[in-house]
Amino acid sequence: MIRRTLFAVAALMVALILICGCTGTTTDQPPAEKQQLRIATTTSLYDTKLLDHLTPIFEKQYNAEVLIVSAGTGKALEYGQRGDVDVMMVHDRAREDTFLADGYGADRRVFAYNYFVLVGPGSDPAGVANMTPEAAFTAIREKGMAGDANVIFVSRGDASGTHSKEQAIWKAAGFNYTTQIKGSGDWYREAGTGMGATLEMANEKEAYTLSDIGTYLAYKGNLDLVTIVDEGEILLNVYSAMQINQEKFPDINSTVAKDWVNFLISDDVQKEIASFGVDRYGQPLFYAAKDDWAKIGVTEAEVKDPVA
């Protein structure tokens, strides 16, 4: 009888512990409130589905909800300048430097890179295959300006990082973009939209366009465009993430912003980036920045040092 009574008391105590979720050695803590992270990103990171791949991992690990605005680098910078987001992910070093110098951003870290490619119809009507990027752009302009109706170049025309790179190539080729390229003839068309849509427009018009290799590979199955030029130092494309400066915008979620930046440069996520797309496309859409900092012209701290 005593044994049955002791057993009943013990069973009751176990039941109470399970119900209240407490023990004699720990303090009950309520579950952490889910945090919201707002990201403004260049379209290539979104169109390639890299962010679709990474965000569920982050959300589970940090009990977060990630909201993404894919708008191109120019628009992403505008969101950052208004303090509408917590983090920016962009690929235009010159404008990033200005953004940081003006006090809008902080703690930039480089997490990935790939290359731009000039793509176009397989017939290559301008005859620029395997030229340098600068020589290819020059030849396309010359034939377009001469009235060759088969030679068309479709520009992003949207102040994106890709559009900035295109302008840099025109400049390196010796042209003033504003006076000698933009609006210079029917050969030069502006899409005013994201990379995926620009590729589709170029495909429809059998035209040339500049694309990051990741988005081109992601869309390649639905395109007739082929790679025309894929070598040249100027084609390097480096991706960075930075949090918006909390000193300027106190309402941003600095904690989860830092978590995201550190997540991107962590060893595990760098491996995810390096392998992303290999199974489907036979090559990565992006390269991890972690061990290639010298190759891509940034400091080791920018790719490895966690944000404190």
N, C-alpha and C positions, 0 to 999 in steps of 0.2 A: 504493500500500500504506500509506504514512504517512497519507494523507488518510483512508482507510477506518478506520485505527486511531484517529485523533483523533476522528472522527465517533462511533465506538463508545464511546470514553471519555466524550464529551459526552453521549451518549444515556444512559449509565449514571448520570452525575451528575444529570441531569434526573429519571430514575426514582427515585433515592434521595431527592431533594428532595420529590417527590410523595408518596413513601411515608412519610417522617418528618414531612412538613408543615412543614418549617423552611426558612428562607432565611438568607443571610449578614447581613441587615440587620434582622431582627425576632426577637423572643424568643417561642417557642411558649408560649401560655397555655392552660390547660385551660378548657373551656367553663364558664361560671358555673353554679353549682348552682341548680336551680329553687327559688324561694322560695314559701312558702305564705302567703297572705293570708286571714285570717278576718274576715268582715264580718257584723255584725248589722244588719239593716235593717228599716225600716217596710215593711209589706206592699205599699203602693202602688207603690213603686219596683220591686218584684218582680213583682207581678200585672200591671203594664203591660208587662212584658218589657223595660223600659229597661235593667236590669242584664244581661239576656241579650244585649242589643245591645252594651253597653260592655265587658263582661268579656273577651271574646275578643281585643279590641283591646289591652287592658292586658296580658293574659297573653302575647301575642306580643311586645309592646314591652319588657316587663320580665322575661321568662322566669319567669313566676309562675303559680301555681295558686291560683285564687280559690275559696274555700269560703264559701257564703252561708247565713246563717240568717235566714229571713223570719219575723219574730215580732211585728211591731208595735212602736211606740216604747217602750211600757212594758216589754215583755220585753227589747227591745234594751238598754235602760238597765240592766236586771238583769244581762245578760251582761257589759256593760261594768264594772259595779261588782264583778264577780267576776274580772275580767281574763281572761275566756274568749275574747275576740276582740281583734283588733288595731285595728279601725275600727268606728265606729258611723255609720249614716246615718239621721237622724231628722227629725221636723218638729214639735217642740213647744218653742218658744223658752224658756218659763219653766222647764221641767224640764231643758233643756239648760244654762241658766245655773246652776242648782243643781248639776248634775252637774260642771260645770267648777269652780264655787266650792268644791266638796267635794274637789277634787283628783283626780277619776277620769279626766277628759278633758283634752285639750290641742289647741291649734291648730285651732279650729273654722273652717271655711270654708263659705260659702254658695254653692251651685252651681246651684240651680234653684228655681223657684216655679211654682205654678199657683193654682187657686182651688177652694174647696169649692162644692158645689151641693146644694140640696135637691131630691131627685127623688121621684117618686111616681106613682100611677096617672094616666092621662090624664083620667079623670073628675074628679080633684081634689076628693074629697068634702068636704074642709075649706074649699074655696074660697079658697086662699091664693096662687094664682098671682100673681107679680109684686109681692107684698108685700115689705117689708124682711124679712131673716132673723128678726129679733126678733119682728116682728108675726106672721109665719107660724108660728113656734113657739108663740106665745101662742094663736093661733086653733086650732091642732092640739090643744093641751092642753085648751082649753075644750070643744071638741066631743067629744074623747075622754073627758074627765071627765064630760060630760053624758050619756054612754052611747051615743053614735053608734057602732054596731058597724062602720061602714064606715071609721072614722078610726082608723088604727093607725100608730104610729111604731116603727120597728125601729132600735135603737141598736147600735153596735158593742159596747158594754159590756165592753170588754177592756183598758181603761187605755191605749189607743193614742193617737197624736196626733190622730186623727179624733175619738175619744171625748172627748179633752180640749177640742177645738174645739167639739164639741156642748155640753159643759158650760159653756163660755164664752158661747155664744149664749143658753143658758137663764139664765145669770147676768145677761147684758146685758138680757134681757127682764124681769128683776126677780124671778126664781124661785130658790129654794134647791134645788139639784139633789138633795141628799140627802133632804130632808124633803118636797119638793113635786113631784118628778119620779120619781125612782127608786122603784119599788114602789108607785106611786100608783094603779095600776089596770091592767086588761087591755089598755088602749089602748097601753101602753108596754111593748115587748118588748125583751129584751137578747139579742143573738145570741152574744156572747162569742167572736167569731171574726174572721177577717180581712175586708178590704173586699169582696173578690170574693164570698165566701160570704154576707156580710151583704146585698149587693145581690140575690143569688139568693133569700135568705129574704124580703126585702121584696117582690120580684117575685111570689113564691108567695102571699104574704098580701095582695097589692095594697095595700101600705103605703108610707108615706113613710120616707125615710132620708137621712142626710147622707153624702155621698161626695166624695172628691176627684174633680175632673173627669177626670183621667187614667184612673183605674180605671173610672169610669163609661163613658167612651168605649170602653175596651178590652172591656167586657162588654156594651155597648149592643146589639149584634147579637143577643144571646140574651135580651134583656129587653123587657118591655112598658112599663117605667117611662120616664117622660119628665122633662125638666128643668122644675121648678116655680118655683124661685127661684135666680137665678144672679148677682145683683148685691147688693153691700153690702161695705163696707170690712172687716167682721169675717170675711169669707170668704177672705181672703188666706191662702195656704198656702206656707210657705217651708221649703225642704229644706236641711239642713246635713250636713256630714261632719266628723268629728273623730277623731283617733287617741286611743287609750287611753293614759293617762299612764304612761310607762315608769319614772318615778321611783317610782310606787306598785306597778307590775307589771313588774319587770325582764325577764320572759320574753316579753313581746310583741315582735313583729317591727316595731320602730319604723321601720326603713329602708323596708320595703315599704309600711308604713302611710302614711308621708310621700309616697312615690311615688304612692299611690292618691289621696290628697287633692289633690296637685298636678296629677295627671292630670285630675281632675274640673274644675278651674278653668282648665285650659289652653285656649288659643284653639280648637284643633281639636276638643276634646271639647265645649266650649260650643256649637260649631256643630252637632255631632252631637245634642246635647240639644235645641237649638232646632228641628231639622228632624225629630226622631223622631215618627213617627206621622202626619205630614202626608200622605204618599202614601196611607195607608190610611184615615184618618179625616177628611181634609180640613182638619185643624187640628192643631197640636202638642199633645201630651199634657202637656208641660212647657215652660216658658220658661227660657231661659238667664239666669242672674243677673248675668253679667259687666257689662253696661252699665246695669242697672236697679237698682243698689244703693240709690239715693235713693228710688226708687219703692216699694221693698219694706221700707224702714226699717232698713237695715243700713249699716255703714261700707264705704267703698270698699276698705279693706284686707282686709275679710272675703271679698270676692269676687275680689280680684286678686293679693294678695301671696302668693307661693309660700312654703310651709313650709320653713324652713331645716334 
